[in-house]
Amino acid sequence: MSAYVAAAGGLGWIYYRRRRAVVEERRARERARLRKLRKKGKGKSRRAGAGQ
């Protein structure tokens, strides 16, 4: 029983870590994209730009 709990916990932890890494990487990429846009002076939100 304890082996099952340990295995399930270990697999759950690995899955959690992998999901967190994917989300973090996506956020970092988005931040880099926004930083690049701000450098070009296009840091306005899409919604603000849509009214023009």
OpenMM code with the backbone's topology and positions (N, CA, C; nanometers):
from openmm import Vec3, app, unit

residues = "MET SER ALA TYR VAL ALA ALA ALA GLY GLY LEU GLY TRP ILE TYR TYR ARG ARG ARG ARG ALA VAL VAL GLU GLU ARG ARG ALA ARG GLU ARG ALA ARG LEU ARG LYS LEU ARG LYS LYS GLY LYS GLY LYS SER ARG ARG ALA GLY ALA GLY GLN".split()
positions = [
    Vec3(0.0831, -0.1206, 0.0000),
    Vec3(0.0000, 0.0000, 0.0000),
    Vec3(0.0866, 0.1258, 0.0000),
    Vec3(0.1876, 0.1279, 0.0847),
    Vec3(0.2715, 0.2480, 0.0899),
    Vec3(0.3522, 0.2641, -0.0391),
    Vec3(0.3845, 0.1507, -0.1048),
    Vec3(0.4556, 0.1597, -0.2329),
    Vec3(0.3661, 0.2249, -0.3377),
    Vec3(0.2385, 0.1915, -0.3342),
    Vec3(0.1438, 0.2523, -0.4276),
    Vec3(0.1338, 0.4027, -0.4030),
    Vec3(0.1237, 0.4406, -0.2770),
    Vec3(0.1137, 0.5822, -0.2415),
    Vec3(0.2392, 0.6562, -0.2861),
    Vec3(0.3552, 0.5951, -0.2633),
    Vec3(0.4817, 0.6587, -0.3028),
    Vec3(0.4904, 0.6722, -0.4549),
    Vec3(0.4508, 0.5683, -0.5262),
    Vec3(0.4566, 0.5723, -0.6733),
    Vec3(0.3590, 0.6775, -0.7278),
    Vec3(0.2384, 0.6786, -0.6744),
    Vec3(0.1384, 0.7753, -0.7206),
    Vec3(0.1846, 0.9177, -0.6885),
    Vec3(0.2401, 0.9357, -0.5704),
    Vec3(0.2898, 1.0680, -0.5317),
    Vec3(0.4049, 1.1118, -0.6200),
    Vec3(0.4956, 1.0198, -0.6477),
    Vec3(0.6109, 1.0526, -0.7329),
    Vec3(0.5678, 1.0890, -0.8740),
    Vec3(0.4763, 1.0104, -0.9295),
    Vec3(0.4281, 1.0393, -1.0651),
    Vec3(0.3513, 1.1718, -1.0686),
    Vec3(0.2710, 1.1948, -0.9660),
    Vec3(0.1962, 1.3203, -0.9581),
    Vec3(0.2896, 1.4395, -0.9498),
    Vec3(0.3958, 1.4243, -0.8725),
    Vec3(0.4931, 1.5329, -0.8561),
    Vec3(0.5645, 1.5615, -0.9877),
    Vec3(0.6042, 1.4533, -1.0587),
    Vec3(0.6716, 1.4707, -1.1886),
    Vec3(0.5772, 1.5408, -1.2863),
    Vec3(0.4514, 1.4965, -1.2892),
    Vec3(0.3528, 1.5583, -1.3791),
    Vec3(0.3362, 1.7065, -1.3449),
    Vec3(0.3254, 1.7358, -1.2154),
    Vec3(0.3089, 1.8739, -1.1708),
    Vec3(0.4277, 1.9597, -1.2131),
    Vec3(0.5483, 1.9064, -1.1923),
    Vec3(0.6699, 1.9818, -1.2278),
    Vec3(0.6744, 2.0084, -1.3785),
    Vec3(0.6382, 1.9097, -1.4567),
    Vec3(0.6407, 1.9257, -1.6019),
    Vec3(0.5403, 2.0311, -1.6464),
    Vec3(0.4192, 2.0261, -1.5895),
    Vec3(0.3166, 2.1250, -1.6243),
    Vec3(0.3633, 2.2654, -1.5866),
    Vec3(0.4233, 2.2781, -1.4683),
    Vec3(0.4709, 2.4093, -1.4240),
    Vec3(0.5785, 2.4606, -1.5191),
    Vec3(0.6670, 2.3747, -1.5646),
    Vec3(0.7751, 2.4151, -1.6546),
    Vec3(0.7173, 2.4656, -1.7867),
    Vec3(0.6156, 2.3973, -1.8379),
    Vec3(0.5540, 2.4378, -1.9648),
    Vec3(0.4884, 2.5744, -1.9495),
    Vec3(0.4134, 2.5926, -1.8418),
    Vec3(0.3445, 2.7198, -1.8177),
    Vec3(0.4462, 2.8323, -1.8000),
    Vec3(0.5502, 2.8060, -1.7226),
    Vec3(0.6543, 2.9062, -1.6971),
    Vec3(0.7222, 2.9456, -1.8274),
    Vec3(0.7516, 2.8468, -1.9115),
    Vec3(0.8211, 2.8742, -2.0372),
    Vec3(0.7320, 2.9595, -2.1287),
    Vec3(0.6039, 2.9286, -2.1301),
    Vec3(0.5105, 3.0062, -2.2122),
    Vec3(0.5046, 3.1503, -2.1628),
    Vec3(0.5003, 3.1676, -2.0301),
    Vec3(0.4981, 3.3027, -1.9737),
    Vec3(0.6244, 3.3794, -2.0078),
    Vec3(0.7382, 3.3121, -2.0004),
    Vec3(0.8656, 3.3782, -2.0299),
    Vec3(0.8683, 3.4211, -2.1764),
    Vec3(0.8187, 3.3361, -2.2644),
    Vec3(0.8174, 3.3703, -2.4062),
    Vec3(0.7278, 3.4907, -2.4316),
    Vec3(0.6120, 3.4927, -2.3643),
    Vec3(0.5191, 3.6050, -2.3792),
    Vec3(0.5820, 3.7341, -2.3267),
    Vec3(0.6511, 3.7243, -2.2132),
    Vec3(0.7187, 3.8432, -2.1583),
    Vec3(0.8230, 3.8957, -2.2552),
    Vec3(0.8997, 3.8060, -2.3150),
    Vec3(1.0034, 3.8475, -2.4102),
    Vec3(0.9391, 3.9136, -2.5320),
    Vec3(0.8261, 3.8598, -2.5764),
    Vec3(0.7571, 3.9170, -2.6915),
    Vec3(0.7073, 4.0581, -2.6595),
    Vec3(0.6503, 4.0746, -2.5413),
    Vec3(0.6009, 4.2069, -2.5028),
    Vec3(0.7155, 4.3058, -2.4881),
    Vec3(0.8270, 4.2582, -2.4339),
    Vec3(0.9435, 4.3462, -2.4170),
    Vec3(0.9921, 4.3941, -2.5533),
    Vec3(0.9932, 4.3034, -2.6491),
    Vec3(1.0382, 4.3386, -2.7838),
    Vec3(0.9432, 4.4412, -2.8455),
    Vec3(0.8119, 4.4219, -2.8250),
    Vec3(0.7145, 4.5164, -2.8788),
    Vec3(0.7306, 4.6538, -2.8144),
    Vec3(0.7544, 4.6551, -2.6830),
    Vec3(0.7721, 4.7839, -2.6147),
    Vec3(0.8939, 4.8576, -2.6668),
    Vec3(1.0003, 4.7830, -2.6968),
    Vec3(1.1207, 4.8459, -2.7498),
    Vec3(1.0901, 4.9175, -2.8802),
    Vec3(1.0009, 4.8583, -2.9599),
    Vec3(0.9663, 4.9179, -3.0890),
    Vec3(0.8614, 5.0273, -3.0737),
    Vec3(0.8161, 5.0524, -2.9507),
    Vec3(0.7152, 5.1551, -2.9287),
    Vec3(0.5749, 5.1096, -2.9606),
    Vec3(0.5541, 4.9767, -2.9616),
    Vec3(0.4211, 4.9240, -2.9924),
    Vec3(0.3651, 4.8493, -2.8718),
    Vec3(0.3898, 4.8997, -2.7557),
    Vec3(0.3498, 4.8289, -2.6342),
    Vec3(0.2055, 4.8489, -2.5939),
    Vec3(0.1241, 4.9105, -2.6778),
    Vec3(-0.0160, 4.9302, -2.6450),
    Vec3(-0.0903, 4.7966, -2.6557),
    Vec3(-0.1965, 4.7881, -2.5814),
    Vec3(-0.2740, 4.6642, -2.5882),
    Vec3(-0.3443, 4.6554, -2.7230),
    Vec3(-0.3814, 4.5357, -2.7599),
    Vec3(-0.4497, 4.5164, -2.8873),
    Vec3(-0.5822, 4.5905, -2.8905),
    Vec3(-0.6508, 4.5899, -2.7760),
    Vec3(-0.7820, 4.6525, -2.7699),
    Vec3(-0.7696, 4.8040, -2.7946),
    Vec3(-0.6663, 4.8658, -2.7371),
    Vec3(-0.6466, 5.0098, -2.7564),
    Vec3(-0.6170, 5.0387, -2.9030),
    Vec3(-0.5437, 4.9503, -2.9673),
    Vec3(-0.5095, 4.9698, -3.1078),
    Vec3(-0.6257, 4.9423, -3.2010),
    Vec3(-0.7234, 4.8640, -3.1546),
    Vec3(-0.8348, 4.8256, -3.2412),
    Vec3(-0.9304, 4.9424, -3.2658),
    Vec3(-0.9311, 5.0393, -3.1750),
    Vec3(-1.0229, 5.1519, -3.1906),
    Vec3(-0.9815, 5.2498, -3.2979),
    Vec3(-0.8648, 5.2377, -3.3505),
    Vec3(-0.8155, 5.3358, -3.4489),
    Vec3(-0.8609, 5.3030, -3.5887),
] * unit.nanometer
topology = app.Topology()
chain = topology.addChain("A")
for resn in residues:
    res = topology.addResidue(resn, chain)
    for name in ("N", "CA", "C"):
        topology.addAtom(name, app.Element.getBySymbol(name[0]), res)
